């Protein structure tokens, strides 16, 4: 697990990793904008011997805005909410993964000539709900952790009353929304892979860490609270 100086205390030892990650993701945003709003689609198509033209303009603008919002949320999380340390291996794993997602979604959306219909607007709603869920959950926990009396205690309020990992659920919802905005069903692979990763890797690892750190406090919380989807799982 990443290093933890003291629970609730910002680990400035990882500042360089956070800055590098932010710069690399900013490059991903710029490339996505180049594809969605500039000449990038035609140039990339030419690299593969294809003639690609922009499809629906509203789709391109909406996806560009959504990807920018995700980047701003990432900055907020990295520099305000996330107190723990971050290894270089973690930062350098997140950046190429997001680059791949940004490029794939952008190319698929930019090439899609279909009208921006109800399913795409549903994607906008899903993206906003997931983004709010992730950021609001982290904000609530951050405020709670700032109180000295809460140090070394597990936060179980707010959205964490309904699921142990509302931030993971928010990511699944927001990326599902991005896929609906893109309008290419092949991109559903993205939230499916995220869900599999959360269920079989991230959640078990994090739950073990929480059990070791909070002991009976986490055990009682785990009994009454679902891992990811409220009332279901």
Secondary structure, 3 states (H helix, E strand, C coil): CCCCCCCCCCCHHHHHHHHHHHHHHHHHHHHHHHHHHCCHHHHHHHHCCCCCCCCCHHHHHHHHHHHHHHHHHHHHHHHHHCCCCCCHHHHHHHHHHHHHHHHHHHHHHHCCCCCCCHHHHHHHHHHHHHHHHHHHHHHHHHHHHCCHHHCCCCCCCHHHHCCCCHHHHHHHHHHHHHHHHHCCHHHHHHHHHHHHHHHHHHHHHHHHHHHHHHCHHHHHHHHHCCCCCCCCC
